[in-house]
Amino acid sequence: MGSPFDFLPEELTGHILSLCVTAPLELSAPRLNWLAHSNSFSSKRRDPATIRTRLAPLLVSKDFHRIAISYFYSTVHIGSPNQAAAFFHSLRAREHLIAPLVRRFVSAGIFPSLGAILQCCKNIIDIDFRLDTSPTPSGGVDFSLRQFCDALDGLERISRFTLRKAPNAYLTLPRTQYVLTRLATTIENWRCLESVNVAFRMSDDTSQALLALAYPLVSQSLLPVAPRPLFVSSPVFTASPPASPSAAGPSSPAHGGPVSLLTSALAKSPSLHTFTTHVPSVWNETILCVSQNPALQKIVLGDPRTGVLITGLFMAEAKNHPRLVELIKAGTSMVRTRAHTLGTLGNGMTFSLSAARCITKDYNRYPIFYIIHVQIST
């Protein structure tokens, strides 16, 4: 007696198997280093979770393997150097079969074998990797990092790009700055790039911004002063004063660091329509620089499920830039608050209730968050 799948169209069978063998787009959260592994007797048993993996449908029959193999390798997750080495070993054994199937690539770090893997997989359209610290004590730029950045230059079909950062991968480290600088050049060659997600807070690293943070009084005294007009009877040809870094506009990468080069490259990307990042704590011009892209349609700040409060230093300054506000409204769920006074108790204590609702198209999907404020008057 034949299997019920023998009577189904192969397209329908492939769709069913794709739901079983395709990996999720995001990596699972890494296990914390200080959490010890369980050594109990129950963990040594044959856990069904170790058997019912994405690999199980490929072992059912030859037909299942033939149909599901393309979905199995469509999304590749690399979580450790050992996984990178193991996948590269499988890739070298059957490169003609595996390499053309890889469409999405997700990595938890920049591992030694990653560059060689990307050089083989030329059909990747979605890449997601995380900036990490160097395994070497020096923490500088090594051969594997250069090989990885060179491999990114060879990927010409990238349409979606996600950049993450480890908590200890500071933007001032040479390794991080090298990757961001190379990415600025690489993004200019990705002509099909449509969506970018920078999953961390970007800081402005232009020379004027750094000077303002270090010496606020000195930076104000160095602002250009308008020259006084010369009252003469004959025409005088005077040279225009040199342009300051701020006069060049927010998209100018002059005297900028790696972040400024990256945002300037995103502002020039011809097909970019969606930019996602975290809300900065204070105002800086990184997101403003990206908003200068004429092809950009929306900017997504924070988590779309929870929304972003309208109040805040960044949002208060962003209102002065109409183009930036328009893009944020098109892609970001805004949250507004409304206060209601409940009454006054003894000792001059007043309670007020604030309700915050997420302003999105799906207005009724999100709950109302209540915040209780207590004011004591003397």
C-alpha positions as semicolon CSV with decimal commas, in nm:
position;residue;x (nm);y (nm);z (nm)
1;M;0,000;0,000;0,000
2;G;0,143;0,336;-0,105
3;S;0,195;0,638;0,114
4;P;-0,068;0,916;0,117
5;F;0,201;1,151;-0,006
6;D;0,212;0,955;-0,333
7;F;-0,128;1,098;-0,425
8;L;-0,033;1,461;-0,344
9;P;0,125;1,697;-0,598
10;E;0,498;1,734;-0,543
11;E;0,458;2,111;-0,496
12;L;0,221;2,055;-0,204
13;T;0,451;1,794;-0,052
14;G;0,742;2,035;-0,084
15;H;0,546;2,309;0,093
16;I;0,462;2,074;0,381
17;L;0,822;1,959;0,416
18;S;0,950;2,317;0,399
19;L;0,764;2,392;0,721
20;C;0,951;2,107;0,888
21;V;1,307;2,143;0,761
22;T;1,354;2,518;0,700
23;A;1,547;2,689;0,979
24;P;1,410;3,009;1,135
25;L;1,549;3,339;1,017
26;E;1,697;3,430;1,356
27;L;1,944;3,243;1,571
28;S;1,830;3,122;1,910
29;A;1,970;3,301;2,212
30;P;2,316;3,164;2,304
31;R;2,355;2,978;2,630
32;L;2,509;3,189;2,905
33;N;2,861;3,090;3,004
34;W;2,790;3,076;3,376
35;L;2,497;2,835;3,337
36;A;2,619;2,484;3,406
37;H;2,499;2,198;3,184
38;S;2,265;1,953;3,347
39;N;2,414;1,612;3,432
40;S;2,099;1,455;3,576
41;F;1,985;1,106;3,478
42;S;1,685;1,241;3,289
43;S;1,913;1,436;3,054
44;K;2,098;1,116;2,961
45;R;1,783;0,950;2,836
46;R;1,689;0,943;2,470
47;D;1,520;1,278;2,451
48;P;1,271;1,305;2,162
49;A;1,391;1,660;2,103
50;T;1,730;1,523;1,993
51;I;1,562;1,293;1,740
52;R;1,289;1,516;1,601
53;T;1,516;1,767;1,437
54;R;1,505;1,929;1,096
55;L;1,711;1,640;0,965
56;A;1,448;1,375;1,040
57;P;1,223;1,427;0,731
58;L;1,526;1,386;0,503
59;L;1,581;1,035;0,641
60;V;1,229;0,909;0,570
61;S;1,270;0,816;0,204
62;K;1,461;0,905;-0,110
63;D;1,169;1,112;-0,238
64;F;1,151;1,312;0,085
65;H;1,526;1,369;0,069
66;R;1,511;1,485;-0,292
67;I;1,224;1,726;-0,228
68;A;1,331;1,863;0,112
69;I;1,705;1,899;0,057
70;S;1,668;2,240;-0,111
71;Y;1,461;2,375;0,180
72;F;1,699;2,225;0,436
73;Y;2,001;2,416;0,303
74;S;1,811;2,732;0,207
75;T;1,883;2,881;0,552
76;V;2,215;2,805;0,721
77;H;2,282;2,885;1,088
78;I;2,638;2,896;1,220
79;G;2,660;2,929;1,597
80;S;3,020;2,834;1,678
81;P;3,360;2,780;1,513
82;N;3,303;2,403;1,524
83;Q;2,978;2,437;1,331
84;A;3,152;2,657;1,076
85;A;3,428;2,399;1,027
86;A;3,177;2,113;1,002
87;F;2,964;2,292;0,744
88;F;3,270;2,386;0,541
89;H;3,375;2,019;0,542
90;S;3,032;1,918;0,408
91;L;3,046;2,200;0,157
92;R;3,378;2,087;0,015
93;A;3,251;1,728;-0,017
94;R;2,937;1,827;-0,212
95;E;2,991;2,187;-0,317
96;H;2,805;2,147;-0,646
97;L;2,495;2,027;-0,456
98;I;2,491;2,239;-0,139
99;A;2,639;2,574;-0,238
100;P;2,370;2,676;-0,496
101;L;2,093;2,602;-0,241
102;V;2,209;2,843;0,032
103;R;1,996;3,158;0,018
104;R;2,003;3,288;0,376
105;F;2,310;3,284;0,596
106;V;2,303;3,356;0,971
107;S;2,613;3,355;1,187
108;A;2,665;3,428;1,557
109;G;3,015;3,562;1,495
110;I;3,298;3,599;1,247
111;F;3,463;3,258;1,264
112;P;3,780;3,139;1,083
113;S;3,600;2,928;0,818
114;L;3,329;3,183;0,743
115;G;3,511;3,357;0,461
116;A;3,575;3,031;0,276
117;I;3,208;2,936;0,312
118;L;3,084;3,263;0,167
119;Q;3,325;3,234;-0,125
120;C;3,151;2,909;-0,223
121;C;2,790;3,024;-0,171
122;K;2,732;3,287;-0,437
123;N;2,350;3,275;-0,434
124;I;2,302;3,425;-0,087
125;I;2,039;3,700;-0,082
126;D;1,997;3,742;0,296
127;I;2,293;3,761;0,534
128;D;2,288;3,812;0,909
129;F;2,604;3,815;1,121
130;R;2,721;3,953;1,454
131;L;3,027;4,160;1,531
132;D;3,233;3,991;1,800
133;T;3,567;4,024;1,972
134;S;3,880;3,861;1,841
135;P;3,977;3,523;1,988
136;T;4,341;3,634;1,986
137;P;4,477;3,831;2,284
138;S;4,573;4,124;2,062
139;G;4,213;4,176;1,951
140;G;4,323;4,316;1,615
141;V;4,257;4,232;1,251
142;D;4,357;3,879;1,154
143;F;4,355;3,679;0,831
144;S;4,011;3,525;0,887
145;L;3,857;3,869;0,930
146;R;4,012;3,995;0,606
147;Q;3,899;3,681;0,426
148;F;3,546;3,729;0,555
149;C;3,530;4,092;0,437
150;D;3,673;3,993;0,098
151;A;3,403;3,728;0,066
152;L;3,133;3,986;0,138
153;D;3,259;4,188;-0,158
154;G;3,194;3,889;-0,385
155;L;2,825;3,859;-0,290
156;E;2,635;4,056;-0,552
157;R;2,276;3,939;-0,491
158;I;2,231;4,059;-0,133
159;S;1,885;4,213;-0,085
160;R;1,853;4,192;0,294
161;F;2,131;4,260;0,544
162;T;2,128;4,239;0,925
163;L;2,419;4,355;1,141
164;R;2,432;4,269;1,510
165;K;2,688;4,336;1,779
166;A;2,805;4,145;2,083
167;P;2,788;4,334;2,414
168;N;3,169;4,346;2,441
169;A;3,228;4,435;2,075
170;Y;3,269;4,809;2,128
171;L;3,266;5,044;1,832
172;T;3,610;5,173;1,930
173;L;3,783;4,836;1,888
174;P;4,006;4,799;1,579
175;R;3,829;4,479;1,475
176;T;3,486;4,641;1,479
177;Q;3,605;4,954;1,303
178;Y;3,769;4,748;1,030
179;V;3,449;4,556;0,956
180;L;3,236;4,871;0,949
181;T;3,482;5,044;0,718
182;R;3,486;4,750;0,479
183;L;3,107;4,726;0,492
184;A;3,079;5,087;0,378
185;T;3,264;4,994;0,058
186;T;3,079;4,665;0,017
187;I;2,732;4,820;0,047
188;E;2,811;5,054;-0,239
189;N;2,856;4,744;-0,458
190;W;2,533;4,576;-0,339
191;R;2,302;4,725;-0,601
192;C;2,009;4,497;-0,503
193;L;2,011;4,585;-0,132
194;E;1,653;4,660;-0,021
195;S;1,641;4,618;0,357
196;V;1,903;4,684;0,627
197;N;1,875;4,614;0,998
198;V;2,143;4,754;1,229
199;A;2,045;4,580;1,552
200;F;2,227;4,812;1,793
201;R;2,240;5,179;1,883
202;M;2,460;5,372;1,645
203;S;2,662;5,668;1,769
204;D;2,784;5,963;1,570
205;D;3,161;5,942;1,518
206;T;3,221;6,250;1,305
207;S;3,502;6,477;1,417
208;Q;3,267;6,759;1,515
209;A;3,043;6,525;1,719
210;L;3,340;6,380;1,907
211;L;3,475;6,729;1,973
212;A;3,137;6,841;2,106
213;L;3,127;6,547;2,347
214;A;3,481;6,598;2,473
215;Y;3,496;6,979;2,477
216;P;3,148;7,130;2,453
217;L;3,264;7,489;2,517
218;V;3,550;7,468;2,269
219;S;3,329;7,321;1,997
220;Q;3,086;7,609;2,028
221;S;3,366;7,863;1,990
222;L;3,485;7,694;1,672
223;L;3,154;7,737;1,490
224;P;3,190;7,942;1,169
225;V;3,105;8,310;1,203
226;A;2,944;8,495;0,914
227;P;3,190;8,748;0,765
228;R;3,103;9,115;0,787
229;P;3,026;9,284;0,454
230;L;3,286;9,519;0,312
231;F;3,156;9,864;0,226
232;V;3,375;9,971;-0,063
233;S;3,304;10,168;-0,376
234;S;3,463;9,920;-0,617
235;P;3,371;9,552;-0,649
236;V;3,590;9,320;-0,452
237;F;3,617;8,949;-0,524
238;T;3,651;8,756;-0,202
239;A;3,692;8,386;-0,162
240;S;3,415;8,198;0,011
241;P;3,496;8,079;0,363
242;P;3,587;7,713;0,404
243;A;3,290;7,490;0,473
244;S;3,266;7,344;0,819
245;P;3,182;6,978;0,879
246;S;2,825;7,074;0,974
247;A;2,779;7,288;0,664
248;A;2,844;6,987;0,443
249;G;2,517;6,832;0,554
250;P;2,439;6,523;0,758
251;S;2,523;6,291;0,471
252;S;2,876;6,418;0,429
253;P;3,136;6,161;0,543
254;A;3,413;6,419;0,570
255;H;3,633;6,365;0,876
256;G;3,403;6,080;0,982
257;G;3,466;5,743;1,139
258;P;3,346;5,395;1,038
259;V;2,985;5,458;1,142
260;S;2,972;5,777;0,935
261;L;3,111;5,592;0,634
262;L;2,852;5,320;0,679
263;T;2,557;5,558;0,705
264;S;2,683;5,756;0,407
265;A;2,694;5,436;0,202
266;L;2,338;5,353;0,308
267;A;2,227;5,702;0,207
268;K;2,355;5,631;-0,145
269;S;2,217;5,278;-0,184
270;P;1,986;5,297;-0,489
271;S;1,739;5,018;-0,395
272;L;1,721;5,059;-0,017
273;H;1,358;5,106;0,096
274;T;1,360;4,990;0,463
275;F;1,605;5,078;0,738
276;T;1,571;4,927;1,088
277;T;1,771;5,017;1,398
278;H;1,740;5,095;1,769
279;V;1,637;5,433;1,904
280;P;1,945;5,631;2,014
281;S;1,956;5,749;2,373
282;V;2,042;6,105;2,267
283;W;2,023;6,289;1,939
284;N;2,282;6,214;1,671
285;E;2,283;6,242;1,295
286;T;2,338;5,877;1,203
287;I;1,972;5,802;1,127
288;L;1,929;6,148;0,979
289;C;2,209;6,071;0,734
290;V;2,037;5,751;0,616
291;S;1,707;5,936;0,576
292;Q;1,863;6,145;0,298
293;N;1,832;5,843;0,067
294;P;1,560;5,933;-0,187
295;A;1,466;5,566;-0,237
296;L;1,400;5,508;0,135
297;Q;1,033;5,447;0,219
298;K;1,031;5,381;0,594
299;I;1,248;5,372;0,905
300;V;1,167;5,116;1,174
301;L;1,286;5,208;1,524
302;G;1,287;4,953;1,803
303;D;1,054;4,654;1,822
304;P;0,745;4,688;1,597
305;R;0,541;4,485;1,848
306;T;0,586;4,729;2,138
307;G;0,636;5,062;1,964
308;V;0,840;5,367;2,059
309;L;0,745;5,646;2,299
310;I;0,698;5,983;2,133
311;T;0,876;6,147;2,425
312;G;1,254;6,137;2,447
313;L;1,557;6,339;2,348
314;F;1,592;6,181;2,005
315;M;1,224;6,209;1,912
316;A;1,211;6,569;2,033
317;E;1,495;6,671;1,800
318;A;1,373;6,454;1,512
319;K;1,061;6,671;1,481
320;N;1,279;6,943;1,331
321;H;1,347;6,726;1,025
322;P;1,029;6,666;0,818
323;R;1,178;6,395;0,596
324;L;1,301;6,196;0,896
325;V;0,966;6,227;1,075
326;E;0,779;6,111;0,767
327;L;0,991;5,797;0,734
328;I;0,964;5,716;1,106
329;K;0,586;5,749;1,097
330;A;0,570;5,519;0,795
331;G;0,757;5,233;0,964
332;T;0,755;5,280;1,342
333;S;0,475;5,210;1,587
334;M;0,442;5,524;1,796
335;V;0,322;5,520;2,158
336;R;0,161;5,817;2,328
337;T;0,067;5,862;2,693
338;R;-0,240;6,017;2,852
339;A;-0,274;6,094;3,224
340;H;-0,592;6,072;3,435
341;T;-0,608;6,199;3,794
342;L;-0,781;5,946;4,020
343;G;-0,815;6,157;4,331
344;T;-0,646;6,292;4,642
345;L;-0,590;6,101;4,963
346;G;-0,475;6,224;5,299
347;N;-0,143;6,401;5,351
348;G;-0,168;6,572;5,013
349;M;-0,098;6,255;4,813
350;T;-0,238;6,248;4,459
351;F;-0,261;5,941;4,236
352;S;-0,273;5,965;3,859
353;L;-0,308;5,690;3,600
354;S;-0,136;5,713;3,262
355;A;-0,246;5,499;2,971
356;A;-0,018;5,435;2,678
357;R;-0,148;5,282;2,358
358;C;0,050;5,183;2,053
359;I;-0,054;5,382;1,747
360;T;-0,046;5,132;1,462
361;K;-0,275;5,005;1,191
362;D;-0,362;4,706;1,412
363;Y;-0,498;4,933;1,683
364;N;-0,685;4,665;1,878
365;R;-0,408;4,405;1,884
366;Y;-0,191;4,576;2,141
367;P;-0,290;4,615;2,506
368;I;-0,300;4,940;2,702
369;F;-0,011;4,988;2,943
370;Y;-0,097;5,162;3,271
371;I;0,152;5,359;3,478
372;I;0,065;5,491;3,825
373;H;0,218;5,825;3,926
374;V;0,223;5,941;4,287
375;Q;0,262;6,310;4,365
376;I;0,305;6,433;4,722
377;S;0,231;6,798;4,782
378;T;0,347;6,975;5,097
